[in-house]
Amino acid sequence: MNWPLLINIIIFIGLIILQTRTHKTHWSLSKKVLTGLLLGVLFGLGLQLVYGESSPVISASMQWFNIVGNGYVKLLQMVVMPLVFISILGLWLNCIMPVLWAKLVFIPLGFCCLLRQ
């Protein structure tokens, strides 16, 4: 591992630590996300200005940075898919079939309560 790559990784870890310290502030989530985006863009521009566009140091650094980025995207996908499914299901049950929804919920619930007694 060469020194410029190590320095880039250390700066990247420092920016992540700086971003995690925003949980002590009373910022909204949107401010925290925009701060992270701004830090990332400035860090990327700084790397491009220091090393140039097609530098092997940037390519090697991106492999390390992608570990965090890909993990973040995968976690977002894990959260978003169930939320979308539940909201579509809730819309369908509440708007289209309110009577059937009551039957689907209360009849089995009442049956289970009768069996427990």
N, C-alpha and C positions, 0 to 999 in steps of 0.2 A: 504494500500500500504506500503510495507516494504522499508527500506532505501536502500538496494542494488539495488532494481528495480528502485527507484527514481533516484539514482545516474547514473544508466545506461541510463535512458531516458534523463537526463540532458546532459550527455556526447554526446549522439546521436544528440540531438538538437544543441549542440555546434559544432559538426562536420558538420551538415547541414549548419549552419550559416557560418562556415569557408569556406565551399564549395561555398556558394552563393557570397562570397566576391571576388571570382576569376573573376567575370564579370568586375571588375575594371582593371584587368590586360589585356595585349594584347595577351593572350594565345589563341591558336586555340581550337575549340570545342573538338578535339580528346585529347588534353592535359588535358582539364578540366574533361573529362569523365574518362581518365586514373587516374587522381588524385583522383577522387571520388571513383573509384574502389580500388585503393591502400589504401585509408583511410578506406574504408569498410572492406577490408581484414584484415588490421592491427587491427581494432576495434574488429572484430570477433575473431581473434586469441587471442587478449588480454582478451576478455571475457572467451574464452575457458581455457586459462591459469589460470585465477583468480578463476573461479567457477567450472571448471571441465566439462566433456562432458554432462552428463545428469542431470544438475542442474535445479531445479524448477525456479530459478531466471532467467536463460537463457530462459526457456520456456515462462515465463511471459513477459520477455523483448521482445522476438520475436513477441508476439502478438501486442505489441505497434509499433515495427519497421516495421511490415508488413503493417501497415496503409499507411506509406509513400511508401514502395516498391510496393505494389499492385496498388496504385494510379499512380505511375510513369509508371508501365507497361501498365496500362489501357490507359493512355494518349499517350504512344508510339503506341499502337494498333490503337487508333483513328486516328493518323496521318499517319501511314504506309498504312493502307488499301486503303484510297482514292489515295494516291500517286502511289501505285502499279496499281490500276485500271486505272488511268489517263495515266500512262506510257504505259500500254498494249494497251489501246485504241488509243493513239497517234502513237504507232508503227504500229498498224493495219491500221490506216487511212493514214499514210504517206508512208508506204512501199508497202502495198498490193494493195491499191485502191486509188492512187492519183487523178485519173480523177473523180471518184465518190465522193471523198472528196470535190473537188472543186464544183461539182454540189450540194452536200448537204449543203455547206456553202453559196455559192454566190447566188444561185437562191432564197432561202428563204430570204436572206439578201436584195437582190435587190427588191423582192416583198414587203417586209416590208417598204423599202424606198419609193417605188412608192405609197403605201397606205397612207403614212404620208403626201404626198404633196397635 
